[in-house]
Amino acid sequence: MIHFVLHDAKDTVAVVVVEGVTASMVLKGWIMDEDRMIEITAKQDIPIGHKVALKDMAVGDTVWKYGIDMGKVVAPIKAGEHAHVQNIKTKRW
């Protein structure tokens, strides 16, 4: 079963595509551009359609999704954590 997808191997977040992701679950993800699978352990519950962090990120780091810069980290994020509005903001303002 695939739990999350990402387009580019350099992405630092991926989209959860199933319901019921809970802390401690081992998640399988598909890197679409390379047709390759990876695994990560969820550190928090993550709703379907939300992002899971694929690596540790510090305040000010760029967040990569779909191979593009989609914002900046505003609170530290650990790999496997829920990456959303509480820790990522746009760079537009």
PyMOL commands that set and color helices and strands:
alter all, ss='L'
color gray80, all
select helices_A, chain A and resi 32-34
alter helices_A, ss='H'
color red, helices_A
select strands_A, chain A and resi 4-6+13-16+26-31+36-41+51-53+62-65+68-73+82-83+88-89
alter strands_A, ss='S'
color yellow, strands_A
deselect
rebuild
show_as cartoon
